[in-house]
Amino acid sequence: AQSVTQPDIHITVSEGASLELRCNYSYGATPYLFWYVQSPGQGLQLLLKYFSGDTLVQGIKGFEAEFKRSQSSFNLRKPSVHWSDAAEYFCAANTNAGKSTFGDGTTLTVKP
Amino acid sequence: EAGVAQSPRYKIIEKRQSVAFWCNPISGHATLYWYQQILGQGPKLLIQFQNNGVVDDSQLPKDRFSAERLKGVDSTLKIQPAKLEDSAVYLCASSIRPPSTDTQYFGPGTRLTVL
C-alpha cells in the first residue's frame, strides 16, 4: 500500500537558521509529490509540488524541495527561517489514479 | 477569487447525535474532496467527487457517514450517529480536475468534538 512518512514529529530551529523537513514515500511508481503548510485554525496551503523534470523545485515563501528517487525522499528546505514559518508541514503524494496520501506532519517551532 | 468555504467552523455534539457539514468549493472546480484529520495525524481522504459522481469512497465508514454533492457544486457530509472517535477536523478541498497533478485548495475545516 502507498504510504508517506515524515520521520520528525517536531522540529525546533532558531530564527535565521536553515531548515530541512524530511519526507519519504513508498509507492509502486514515482508519485506526484506535494508539500503543504497548515497554520493554526487554517486549511492547508500548497508550498510546492513535483511531477517530473528538474528534481529541485521552488515554492512559495522561499521554500524548495528536492526529489531523490534513489532514496524515495522529497525533503523540504529553507535557507533562513522566519518566525512566521512556525506551523505544521505536511508531505503528500498522489498516484496516477488520483488518490492522495498525506504524512502525519511535522510541527515547526521557531525560536527567537 | 473566493476560496473553499466551510461551515460551521466548530461543532460540539454528544455521542449518538447527528451532525452535518457543508462545503462550497471554488467556482468551476469539478473535483471535491472530504478529508478527516485527527489530532496529530495527516488528513485522510474520506470521499472524492468528480462533478456529482463519487470517484473514491473506499475509506468512508458508510455505516455512519454519508456525503452528497447535488448539482455538482456544494457538498454535505453527514455523520449519523456520531462516535467519540469521530472527533476531528473535517477538511473540504477542491481542484479543477482530478488530483494527480492538479493543486487541491483547502477550506479552513470544521472542528468536531464528540462528547
HADDOCK unambig.tbl for C-alpha pairs under 7 A between the chains (distance, minus, plus):
assign (segid A and resid 32 and name CA) (segid B and resid 100 and name CA) 6.62 0.50 0.50
assign (segid A and resid 32 and name CA) (segid B and resid 101 and name CA) 6.52 0.50 0.50
assign (segid A and resid 41 and name CA) (segid B and resid 108 and name CA) 6.69 0.50 0.50
assign (segid A and resid 42 and name CA) (segid B and resid 108 and name CA) 4.78 0.50 0.50
assign (segid A and resid 43 and name CA) (segid B and resid 106 and name CA) 5.36 0.50 0.50
assign (segid A and resid 43 and name CA) (segid B and resid 107 and name CA) 5.20 0.50 0.50
assign (segid A and resid 43 and name CA) (segid B and resid 108 and name CA) 4.07 0.50 0.50
assign (segid A and resid 43 and name CA) (segid B and resid 109 and name CA) 6.22 0.50 0.50
assign (segid A and resid 44 and name CA) (segid B and resid 106 and name CA) 5.62 0.50 0.50
assign (segid A and resid 51 and name CA) (segid B and resid 101 and name CA) 6.81 0.50 0.50
assign (segid A and resid 94 and name CA) (segid B and resid 100 and name CA) 5.47 0.50 0.50
assign (segid A and resid 95 and name CA) (segid B and resid 100 and name CA) 6.07 0.50 0.50
assign (segid A and resid 96 and name CA) (segid B and resid 100 and name CA) 5.43 0.50 0.50
assign (segid A and resid 97 and name CA) (segid B and resid 100 and name CA) 6.66 0.50 0.50
assign (segid A and resid 98 and name CA) (segid B and resid 98 and name CA) 6.06 0.50 0.50
assign (segid A and resid 98 and name CA) (segid B and resid 99 and name CA) 4.98 0.50 0.50
assign (segid A and resid 98 and name CA) (segid B and resid 100 and name CA) 4.40 0.50 0.50
assign (segid A and resid 102 and name CA) (segid B and resid 42 and name CA) 5.48 0.50 0.50
assign (segid A and resid 102 and name CA) (segid B and resid 43 and name CA) 6.10 0.50 0.50
assign (segid A and resid 103 and name CA) (segid B and resid 42 and name CA) 5.40 0.50 0.50
assign (segid A and resid 104 and name CA) (segid B and resid 40 and name CA) 6.70 0.50 0.50
assign (segid A and resid 104 and name CA) (segid B and resid 41 and name CA) 4.34 0.50 0.50
assign (segid A and resid 104 and name CA) (segid B and resid 42 and name CA) 4.03 0.50 0.50
assign (segid A and resid 105 and name CA) (segid B and resid 41 and name CA) 6.70 0.50 0.50
assign (segid A and resid 105 and name CA) (segid B and resid 42 and name CA) 5.93 0.50 0.50
